Amino acid sequence: MDSHTPQLPDENDLYEHHAFTVDKGQTPLRIDKYLMNFVENATRNKIQAAAKEGSIFVNDVAVKSNYKVKPFDKIRVLFSHPPFENLLVGEDIPIDVVYEDDDLLVVNKEAGIVVHPGHGNYSGTLINALIHRFDNLPNNSSERPGLVHRIDKDTSGLLVVAKTEEAMAHLSAQFANKTSEREYVALVWGNIEGENGTIEGNIGRHPKNRLQNTVFLDDEAEKGKPAVTHYKVLERLGYVTLVSCKLETGRTHQIRVHMKHIGHTLFNDARYGGEKVLKGTTFTKYKQFVDNCFKVLPRQALHAKTLGFEHPRTGKFMQFNTEIPDDMQQCIEKWRGYAKHQEM
């Protein structure tokens, strides 16, 4: 072998960071472009560098960045170091603890904090804060210490954390069996018809954009997992509606996906298109008003307000409630003012 030929790493010495099977409807596309849609926080330069190092495999063969993906290709991204999310380090990050005893704690997470490390977010997460504060938190089925359930980075609100193996098993079973109680408050685009309703539709990964989930119905339902959201209108504010959502299941992005599915995308939910003016007039003044609302609330308008569960040791039903955080409250007030002005 020529001494200038790069030595590709042996696949056995590598750790898998990402794995995808290309959708059957995929048109030929360069793998660096393809992976940009599917790997969060990845730049084209990073992907091209990984290909140059021989870290991108298609059907178990290392490929260059100009390789064109085809339907059913099996893509794996492998590196010589384990995924950073597996290398957990405690960090002294303040946590708003609402309740704590020997078995569990209830945390009010602020928006912007990631719950657990993952691609692009390896520090500053709630788990980093928890392992700094507690020794020997029990792992859940995904090897994540203490976590019984999770909420999205830009969603604020309540989470329960298990401190013992027994609490983890008991609380996880309650979430799986749908006996826990979770109520969210959301501000959504549009004036919802009727006062309440139930959204049912299997949720799974969007076939064209892996950073989104979507609803699969009827003959495609097997592509997703069952999901049920109950909603009721709390306040009508002209071109937006304040709603309460109760979760029967806990799918990733469930409320965000279900509300979009019925035509009421969450206000300022950039991932699902809610950061555009989706309802209202074409007046420049109105657009300016909406932009000001986006500035006050630079995230999706979603707060995990109420959490209820049976205490794993005492059997007593416990319920916790939090105030809507200031950024979301200010946005709601702005819309209240706007709606009143429209009525005059």
Secondary structure by P-SEA (a helix, b strand, c coil): cccccccccccccccccbbbbbccccccccaaaaaaaccccccaaaaaaaaaacccccccccccccccccccbbbbbbcccccccccccccccccccccccccccccccccccccccccccccccaaaaaaaccccccccccccccccccccccccbbbbbbccaaaaaaaaaaaaaccbbbbbbbbbcccccccccccbbbbccccccccbbbbbcccccccccbbbbbbbbccccccbbbbbbbbcccccaaaaaaaaaacccccccccccccccccccccaaaaaaaaaaaaacccccccccbbbbccccccbbbbbbbcccaaaaaaaaaaaaaaaaaac
